[in-house]
């Protein structure tokens, strides 16, 4: 009874207004931790559990916080309430307290009427579904948010951790004696919300959390206003997010086995990784140790077990007996009200099955495992387990060793988050380890002249020369049509082809009305995605060709052909295209389908496909493609005569290799200079944990005498985006690994190569950009500390040739 009372008092202290945990003192200094954490003897899991439950975090205070920005339209007293609740870890209780129940009604208190308009809004359909099927899962409020004397109705899904794809706020306005849909807006992944009234105005407060950990990230505050048609946008209303930003992670020593000879070196390792470990976990990445990934065993396990598709098997001598054990580590994305945790299972390669762990682990109903890794320290394998308290920014780091069949606990830390609050325009963020560096680059406009596109166009025209006909004989497509399309592709004059598309295009709405029962699309989908309908006649039968957006992010287009038979449509054939404006044309009394295609990674139109339209099928087609074959270089800027000879010599050496590795397709390869991947393994593991599983390189790119570390990888696009090279740069400090900005990208072109070369004792930066089409721009610069000297710039343009082929559909 006494122990229960003691635990209750501790919990009361934790949630009290004094904000007894997660705090610094008034001068923003860490308060001292308990002095009795070190122990001479060994402890058990049960004793460790008692230490965790009985630990009291150092106290601090919730001083007033001042923001640089103001919040026009939002009451400062409400913001201060939210600030205090966030510091005290009690924002959920505040949301409950703020919610004005007098504004709440039920679906039985009003009559909802769907709008009877032709243009059906997707979110109106979602609201209809909510009102008809799941209205019990909604909270409904009635209040006059536009001040016209008539109440609006606000409908919000009451998610209760069950995250929805909509997460929307719906507004209904009164029309006669009923309420109709007037607008909606996205709220984000809120956990709970409230609508309240303050000084005659209405406000929405929403508690936003990390959906994987269920810990609060921010509280959003919106001033509720709307025009005659409902919400224009929540973000046109006064709003702010009071965001909880992690500054530091305070390690409170809970237990130390002072009899273990290895414990001092383990402490040193923990000190090195302390900040990076918690940052890695809070950004939902995996912290890596000395375990070795065994993909061969992964493939073997997958082949022998139908339920092991997520297995990622690693090897480590966990019990220090000279033989490797094997385990899988995977993230369990449970979703809903469950927490995202890490599961570790041990694998026996002889039986090809899972087996129990060879060591004991700590467990608690209030904590869950998020990280487990293994580290070689002083020749021994040490086991590290990282736990998170449910719905709290509190962590436990447990360190132990397994030898001779015995597990010994070495160290345990309870870790709490040190944070500050800031006004933000977004609720979804992570702690940052980013340090901004301001570079001076006085000659950047000389190296990248504003008229560079005109320079490229002029030089490309000189390299390419005049259009020359390429004849091609085909049984279905006449050479005269092929030549006409060649010229349009060469001159980029698609709009001047003057094909009579209009004579075949018909009204899409009338077509749907006539054949609604035979069309695979719903009316809503049809109206949204079908862009053209063409009607043509072959062998006295009427055919219809539909061009429709597939609706996905890949920007694929469906081309579907129907034949009309006795007043009904019969599906004939279809193909996947990239041209939303594919068209039916007539040439020399024959009918053809013309569709343009583009390089999917650059979105540059370089192909025209032409199909002869015949009854009952889509035939073979002729593809006319304009491809780059060889490149011409032209220098547009030269500024550094001291190194000019050496740089010119180096560029001459790499020209062919660089362009061979830089095609805008799947064959593109990263060009590597003097940066090296031969550096300390522990640094690689830290980089992999903090940044992700990439290949890292070391180089002193800014010539300051200290190495930087970077990774680069290609972003292969879908939708409207284009291929680009992404990169991240890091620097090790005494405390943590920090991310530093590097101004290597440009808004007017896409970076596709980045490398570094030491020339005459200086490290130079080389960047290759993709401009319009297949034109490139190479820039050479010298970064010294924060000063950038532009050295040379080149435009690189191709001489293109036609590649004409006949293909099966």
N, C-alpha and C positions, 0 to 999 in steps of 0.2 A: 504493500500500500504506500509506504514511504517513497519507494522508488518511482511508482506511478505519479505520485504527487510532485516529485522532483522533476520528472520529465515534463509534466504539464506546466510547471513553472518555467522551465527552460523554453518551451514552445511559446508561452505567453510573452517572455522576454523577447523572443525572436520577432514576434509580430507586433510588438508594442510601438507606440508613437515615437519612442526614442530611437527606433530603427537599430536594434542592437547588433545586427549582422551586416555584412557587406559594406562596411563603412571605414572612412578615414576620419581623423580629427579635424578641428576647425582650420588648421593650417595645412590640410591635405597631406599630412604625414601618416605613415602607417603606425597604428598603435601596437604596443608590444604584445606578443602572444604568451600563452601560458608557459610557465617555467618547468613544469613537472612532466614534460612529454618524454624525456629520455628514460629508458628503463634498462636495468642490467640483464635481466633474464628473458627467456623466450615467453611468448604469449600464444594463446590459442585463438581460433576464429571466434569463439564465444566471448573471450575477453576483449578482442578487438571490437566486436559489436557493442559491448558496453562502453568502450572508450569513445566510439563514434557518437552514441546516443547521449553520453554525458558531457560531451565537449561544449563549452561555451565560447562563442565567437567574441573577439575583442569588440568593445563598444565604440560607437562614434555618435555623430549627431546629424540630423537632417537640417542643415542650415538652409536659409533661403538661397535660391539659385537665380541668378540674373542672366538673361539672354541678350545677346547683341541685337537680335532682330525683334521688332515689335510684331504683334498679331492684330492688325486692324480688323475690327468686326467681331472679335472674340473677347469675352470678359476675362480680365486678368485674374479675378478671384477664382474662376473655374480652372484656369491653367495652374494656379498655385495649388489648388486641391489635388490636381492630377500629379504634379511634381512631387508633392509630399507622399502621396500614395505609392508612387513608383519607388521612391527612396526607401519606403518602409516595406516594400514587397507586398502591398495590399491593394493593388489596382482592381482586382476582382471585386473586393468588398465595396470599393468606391463606385464601380459601375452599378452594382445592385442598389446602392444608396441613392445614386443620382436618378435612377429610372423612375419616371413619374407615372405611377400606375393609374392615376386619374385620367390619363390620356389614352389608356389602353381599352380596346374594344375587341369583340370577336366577329367572326364572319357572319354570325347571325344578326348582327346589328346594322347591316347595310346590304343593299342588293348590288352585286357586281354584274356588269353587262359588257361582254366583249364588243370591241369596235366593229362596225359593219363596213369597213373600208376594204378596197381591193388590195392595197399594199399591206400585207400581213407582216408585222414586225416580229423578228425572232424572239425578242424578249417579251413581247406581248403573249406569244404562244407559251413561253415559260410561265408567265403569270397565270394564264388560263389553266395550265396544268397544276400549278400550285393551288389555285382556288378550288379546282374540281377534285383533286386527289390527295393533296398533302397539306391542306390549309391548317391542320392541327399542328404542323411543324413550323408555323409562322407566328410571329408577334405582330400585332396590328395596332396602329396608333391613329387617332383622329385629332387633328390640330390645324389651325389656320396659319399655314407657313408663308402665304403670300400676302396676308393682311387685307384680303378683299371682303372679309366678313363671312366667308363660307369655308367650312373646314375641308381640308384635303385628308385623304387617307394614305398612310404609309404602311407598306407591307414589307417585312424583312424576314428572311429565313432564320429560324432559331437553330443554329447548327449544332450546338452542344458538342463540339469537337468533331462531329461527323462532317468533314469538309465537303462542300458542294462545288460543282463546276461553275455555278452561277455566282454565288456570293453577292447578290444584288439587292439594292433598295429600290422598291417600286412605288411610284406615286400615282394615285387615282384622284381624279377631279369629278366633282358633281355635275351631272348632266340630267336635267329634269329631276326625277326622283331617284335616279340610279347613279352609280359610280363607274367611270370608264378609265381605262389605262391612259395615262398622260405622259409617262416617261419613266426612265430608270437609270441607275448608274452602278458601276462596279464598286464594291466596298473593300475588296481584298480579303485575306484570310483572317477574319476577326474571330475571336473566341467568344466574346460576349459584348453586348452593346446596351446603350440606354438612350432614351430621348427625354430631355428635360427642358424646363422653361426657366429663363433667367432674365429678369427685367423686361418682361413682355415679349421676349424672343425665344425661339425654339432652337435647341442644339442637339446634335447627335454625338455621343462619345462611344468609341469602340476600342476594345482591348485587343491588340494584335499580338500573336505569339509565333514562335518558331514551331511550325506544325510537326516537326520531328521530335522536339523535346518538350513541348507544351510549356515553355517558359516565356514570360512576357518580353516582347521586343519594344513595343511602343503603345501609346494610347493616342488615338486620333480624335480630333475635335473639329466638328463641322458646324458652321452656321447654316441652318436650314432655310433656304429661300427658293422660290421658283417663279417662273414667268407664267404666262397664260397657258402654255402648252406643257407645263410640268417642268421637270429639271432640264435645264440646258446641260449642266454637268455639275457634279458635286464639287469639282475642282475649279468651277467658276464662282463658287460660294466661298466665303471666308473659311479657311481651314488651316490646320497645322497638325503635325505629329510630334508629340513629346517623346523622343526616342532615347532609349537606354543604350549608351555606347560604352562598351568594355574598354577600360584603360589599362588595367593591370590585373594580375591574378595572384592573390596573397596565399602563400603556402604556410599553413599552420602545422608544425610538427606534432603529430599525434603519438607516435611510438618510434623508438629507435632501439634496435638490438645491439647494445654496445659490446656484447661478447663476440659478435661476428667479425672476424678479421677483415672481411671484404666491405663492411658497411661504410667506411670512409670514402672509398672509391665510388660506391654506389651513390652516396650523397653528392659527390662532385659531378657525376653524370646527370643526376636530377637537376642540379643547379644549372647545368649547361642547357638542358632542354625545357626547363620549367615553363617559360612563356610560350615557346613554340608548341609545346604539347597541348596546352589548353586552347590556344588559338586554333590549332588543327582540329580539335574536337568540336569547337564551337562553330567552325565553318564546314562541319560534316565531311571531313576527309579522314583518311586512315593514317595513323602514326606507325612508321616502319622501324623495325629493329634489324638484327643480324640474321633473321630467318631467310632462307633461300627458297624462292618460288620454284616448284617442280612441275612444269607444264606437262612433262611426260606422264606423271602420275595423275594429273588432272584428266588427260585424255583417256587414260586407262580406267579411271573411276567412272568417268562419264559413259564409257562404252559398256561397263558392267552394271551400272545402276541407273535406272530410268529417272530417278528423282535427284540426280546430282548435277544438273545443268548449270547450277550456280557455284559449284565447287571451285575453289582456288587453293590448291594444295601447296603447303610450304614444308620445309624440312628444317629441324633444329634438334640438337641433343638436349632435350629439355631436362632430363634427369642426370646429366653429367656422367653417363656410364660409358661414353665412347661410341655410342651408336645413335644415329639420327632417329628421331620420331617424326611423324608426319601429321599435319593438321590442316583443316580448312578454316578460314576466317571469312565470314560473310556478314553483311549488313542486313538486318531484318527490317524492311520498311513495312511496319504493321499497319500504319495509317489509322484513321479514326481516333478513338480515344486511347489507343495504345502508343507506347513510346518506341522510337527507333533505336534498336539496340544491336550489339554485336554478338554473334554466336560463334563459338569455337568448338569444333568437333575433331576428334583424333581419328586418324585413318590408318588401318593396317594393310599395307600393300600385299601381304601374303594371302589374307582372307578377302581382300578387296571390300572391306566393310568398316564401319565406324566402331570405335571401342572407347571405354572410359579413359579419362585423363589420368596420368601417372602422378599427379600432384593434387593437393587440396587447394580450393579457392574459397574466398570469402563470399558471402551472399547475404542479402537483406531485402525485405519486402519493400523498403523505401528507396533503394538504390538499384540501378541496373547497369550492366556492363556496356561500355561504349568503345573501349580500346583494349587490345591485348597484344603485346609484342615481347620479344626476347632479345637480350643484349649480352654480348660476351664482355665480361668485366673481370680483369685479373685472371684470365684463362677459364672462367666459370660462366655457365649460362645462367643468367638471372631473369626471373619472370616478372613482368610488369603488367599490372591490371589497372585500368582507369574506369571509375564508376561515376555516375551522375545521379544526384538526388532527384527524384521525380518532381517535375514542375518547378524546380529551384535551380538557381545558378550556384550550386554547391557541388563539389566533386571530392572523390576519395582516390588517392593514388596509393596502391598497395604493391609492395615489392617483396618478393620472397625467392627462395632458392630450394631446389630439390636435389638431394644427394643421398645415395645409399637407401633409397626407398623412403626417405623422410623429407617432409616439407618444413622449412624454417622461415618464419616471417622476419624480414630485415628492417623494413621502414614502412611507415604509413603517414600520409599527410592528408589533412582536410583543407580544401582549397576553396576560397570564396572570391567572388568577382568584385573588383574595384571598378566603379563606373561613374560616368557623369551623364547629365541629361542635356540634350540639345533639341532645338526646334528643327524639324526636318520636313522636306516635302514628300517623303516616302516612308512607309512603315517597314519595308522589306530591306534589310541591310545586314551586314555582319560586322564584327569588330574589325578594325583596320590595323594593318601593320605597315601602312603606306607612308612614305616620307617624300614630300614634293620637293624637287630641286628645280630652281629657276636657272635656265641656261640663257646666256647672251649669244645671239647669232646675228651680227650686224649685216652680213652679206647674204642672208638667206634669199632676199628678193632678186639678187643678181644671179644666184645659183639656180633659182626657180623663177624665171621671168614670167610676168603676168601674161605675156603673149605666147607662152610656150606652146599652146595648142595650135596657134597659127603657124609657128615655126615648124612644128611637126607636120602639119598638113601640107605646107609648102615643100618640105623636104621629101615627104612620102610621095607626093605627086611627081617629083623629079625622079625618084627611084623607080616608081611603078611604071611611068610612061603612059602612053595612050592605050585605049582599049584595042585588043586584037581578038578577032573572032576565033573561037575554037570549035570546029565542026565535030558533030557526034551523030552517028547514025543509029536509029532505034526503030524497031518495028511499030511501036505504039505512039511514040512522041516524035513529031517531025523536027528536023534540024532547024527550021525557021523559027519555031517556038523556043527551042533551046537557046539559040543565039540571042533572041529577044530578051530572055530571062538572064542570060550571061551579062548582057550590057547593063541591065537594071541592077544586078548584084555588084558589078564593077563600079558603077557610078553612084551607088547608093540612091537610086532614083526609083524606088518601088512605087511611089505615088504617081509616077508618070507613065506607067505601063498602059493606061487607058483601056484596060479590059472592061467589057460591059457587064460588071458584076450585077448591077441593079436589075437587069432583065430577068435574072434567075431568083433574086431574093424576094421572099414573100413575108407577109406580116406574121411574126412569131406568135402573137396572141391569138389570131384567128386560126392558125394551124393547130394550136393546142386545143382550142374550143371544139374543133372538128374531130380530133382524134384522141381526146383525153384518155379514153379507155385503153388505148393501145400504146401509150407512151410510158416509158419506165419511170419518168420523173414525176414527183408530186408537183402541184401547181406552184407552190412556194419555191421549190428548188428550181423549177423550170424558169420562172420569172427572174430569179436571181442569177442563174448561171448560163442559160442558153443565150448566145450572142447573135447567131445568124441561123436562118432556115432558108435553104435553097430548094427550088423545085425545078426538075428537068424531066425530059421525056426520052426514053430509049425503047425502041421496038414497040411503040404505041402504049407503053406503060409509064405511069407517072412515078417518079422517084423523089424522095425528100432527103436532103442531107443536112444534118444538124451539127452545128459547131458549139460546143459547150465547155465551159470551165469545169474541170474535174472537182473543184471545191477544196482541194488539198493545198498544202503549203508549197508543194513542188512545182506548181504552175503548169501542170500537165493539162492538155486539152483533149477532150473526147470528140472524135468525128464519127458520127453514126449515120448509116444509110438505111432508109426504109423504102419498100415498094408498096404502092397502093393497089389493093386487090379487092374488088367488090365492096368498096367503101370502107375497108379496113386496112390497117398498116401491118406489113410483115417485115420483121427485122431481117436485114440482108447481111450487113458486114459493118465493121468498125475498125478504127485505128487510133493510136495515141499520137498526139501531135504537140507542138509547142506554140502553134500559131492560132491565137484567138480570132484572127481575121482571115483564116483560110477561106478560099472562095472557089466557086464554080465559074468557069469561063468557056467561051467558044473560040476555036481557032481552026480555020479551014474546014468548017462544017462538022468538026468533032468537038466533044465536050471533055474538059479536063478539070481536075482538082489541083489547085495551086496552093502550096503551103510553104511558108518560110520557116527556117529553123535557125537556131543560134548555138554558139558555143555555150554550153550550160554553165560553165564556170566564169565566163566574162559577160554573158548576156549580149554578145556581139553577133548580129545576124551575118552568117557567112555561108548559108546554104539555102537553096530553093529546091523543093521537091515537086515533081509534076507527075500526076497519075492520069492516065486515060480512063474515063468513066465508061464502063461497059455493063451490060445487064448482070445482076445477081452476084457481083463480087467486086472487091477492090483488087486491082491487078498489080503487077510489078510496076515499079516507078523508076524514073530517072532522077538522080540526085546531082545537082550542080553546086559544087563547093569551091570556094576561093580560099586557098590555103597558103600560109607563109612558107617560103622555101629557103630563102637566104636573107641575111640582115646586113644593112648598111649603117655605119656609125658616123655621127657628126657631133663634134665638140661645140657646146654652146657657152661654156664658162671655164676659165682657167685663171687661178688666182695665186698659186703657190709655186713660184719658180724654183724655190730651194729644193723641193722634192719632185719637180716635174719629170725629170728624166727617169727616175726610179719608178714613179707611179705609171708613167706611160709604158715603160717596159713591162711592168706587171700586168697592166690591162691588156697589152698585146698578147701576153702569154695565156690569159684566161678567156679571151673573147669567145672562142668556139665552145669551150667547156661550159661557160656560163649560159649561153643561149641553148645549148643542148640539154641543160638541166632545168630550163625555165619554160617549157611549153605549157600552154594553158589547157592542160588536160590531166588525166590520172598519172601520166608519166613524169610530172614535175618532181624534182628532187631538191632538197636543201643544199645550197652551195656552202661549203665549209672553208674557212680561212685558217688563221693561226689560233683561233680559240681551241681549247683542248678539253677533252672529257677525262683526262688523267689527273684526278685530284682526290683529296682525302675522302674515304668511303663514308665516314660519319657525316661529313658535310653533304654528301649526296643523299643520305637518308633523311637528313633534316630538310633539304630542299624538296625531296619527293613528298614528304609528309605535309609541308606547309603549302606547296604549290600544286602538287598533283604528280601523277606518274608519267613524267616526261623525261627526255634526255637533256641533261644539263651540261653547260660548258663554262669554263673559267677563262676570263680575259680581263686585263686592265684597260677597258675600252676608253676610259677618260684620262688615262696617263697620269694618275695621281699617286702611283706607287702601291695601291691596294687593289687586289683583284675583285672583280665583280663576277656574278654568276647569273647565267641566263638560260632560258629554254625558249625554243621557237617551234612552232608547228603550224601546219596549214589548216585553215578553215575551209572545208569544201562545202559549198553553199547549196541551199535549196531556195525555192521562192525567188524573191527579188534581189537577193544578195549575190555578191561575186566573190571569187576566190581571193583569199588574202593570207598573208603570213602574220600570225599572232605571236607576240613575244612578251616575256616577263623578266625583269631584271631584279636581282637581289644582292644584298650586301650583309655580311655577318657583323654583328656588333657584340659587345661584351654580354648583353642581356638577351638578344633575340636576333632572329633573321628578319630583316626589313625589306620591304618592297620599295624600289625606287623608280620614279618615272624616267622614261627615256623618250625624247621627242623624235622618234624615228618614223612615225606615221604622218601622213598628210591627208587633208580633206579632199584634195583634187585628184588623187590617184591612189591606187592600191599597192601597198608594199607586198612584194612576192619573194624578195631575197634580202637577207641581212647577214653580213659577215664582217670580220675584222682582220686586218693585215698589218703586221709590223714591217715598216719600211724605214730604213735609216734611223733606227732607234725609237721611232714613234709608232703608236698604234692608230691606224686610220680606219674610219668607218665607211663601209661600202653598202649602199642601198640601191636595189633595183625595183622600180615601180612599173606597174602596168598602166598605161594610158588608154585612150580610146582604141578599140580594135585590137590589133596585135602590135601596137607601138609601145616601146619601153623608154624609160628614163633612168639613167644611172647617175647617182650622185656620190661624190667622194668628199668626206669632211674629216676634220681633225678636232677631236674633243679633248680639251685640256682643263681638268677640273670642271668648271661650269662654263667655260668659254668655248664656243664653237667657231672654228675657222672653215669656211667653205673653200674647197680646193679645186674640184673639177666637176663638170656636169656634161653628160652626153645624151643625145637622143638616138634611139636605135629603132629603125623602121624596117619592115620586111618588104621584099619583092614577092608578091603573091602570084600564084598560078592556079588555073582552073583544074579541078579534079572531077571528072564527070564519069558516073558509073550507073549501071542498071542493077537494081536490087529487087529481091522479093519483098513483099509487104511484111 
